[in-house]
Amino acid sequence: MRTAVDSARAATAATPAPTFSKQPAPAMPALAKTTETNQSRALLLLINELMSGVETRFGIKPGTLVERKLVRIFKDMPMETLRDWVESMNNCSPDHSEWQSLVENLTVHETYFCRDPDLMSMLADDILPHLLNLRKTQKQLQIWSAASSTGEEVYDLTFSALRAMQKAGYARLFDGKLVPESGWGLFVFGTDISNQALRTAKGAMYGDLGMGSFRNLPDEWKGMFEDVKIAPANAMPGVKYFKIREWIRQCTRFERFNLMNNRPPVMGMDLVFCRNVLIYFEDPIKKAVQTMLARAMSPGGVLVLGASVQMLTPEYFESRLGKGGPWYVRNDTRV
């Protein structure tokens, strides 16, 4: 379904580039200047109302760059049409297709495999051994990547967990596959607000671009991937694509989830990653999200936040520090 945002962007893209005469442009009449100024003010008021709706529904506080982007998208839409559309948006739930289209145009999905080598080392050396020791009786490890974007973090976590399980004797190589030992289970859950990002994550297919998903991939991680014989429909010419191997994908699941929801989509999590989204939230929303994450976790589980994100719910966690930054162990306090 074509949304108002899609239509506005298409109209902007289709507008022909202006041609310029060497003759000086005639002075704009005072009335025209006043009308243009009033329209600009009206547009900014509607954009601000729209941005307030984004923050209320999705927690994202749009800044100046987002405001400019929205102005570019909507500047050619008739003011009355835009006003009616914003009013209708105010009456729509966050799940409505118009809100979804708008958020798709505002969110950034830039990420890549092994994005933080120090964190991945800390995960392998400290966090996963702690969790595997904690769960050696239950023989089940459950991980949630909140705001998982296009899936790279989920597959990083899955491969790291399988390698840690192998090192601890809880997984083994079988027919070229790294699989949990009998009785052991690994579940890695990824959520994001963007349907577009989730489609990429579920497809598990990534192009080898210069600054793409593989820019920081260590050689020992290349076993995660297999060559793609049939390129995706949206493949870029001349780009080689690789797919996450099936034995890794079968440990994962992706769903859409809005972090503003105070009811977590999963419970009993042993490890929660929420690293690259809270920087866009104001402190009260950050605290509410951290509380929701704590509710999703089992005692002894580990929460990993972004390096610049402050822990605002210390009543639920014990702080530890490793070479990859702080990590937080869930205590027994009920949420």
Secondary structure, 3 states (H helix, E strand, C coil): CCCHHHHHHHHHHHCCCCCCCCCCCCCCCHHHHHHHHHHHHHHHHHHHHHHHHHHHHHCCCCCHHHHHHHHHHHCCCCHHHHHHHHHHHHCCCCCCHHHHHHHHHHCCCCCCCCCCHHHHHHHHHHHHHHHHHHCCCCCEEEEEEECCCCCHHHHHHHHHHHHHHHHHCCEEEECCEEEECCCCEEEEEEEECCHHHHHHHHHCEEECCCCCCCCCCCHHHHHHEEECCCCCCCCCCCCCEEEECHHHHCCEEEEECCCCCCCCCCCCEEEEEECCCHHHCCHHHHHHHHHHHHHCEEEEEEEEECCCCCCCCHHHEEEEEECCEEEEEECCCCC
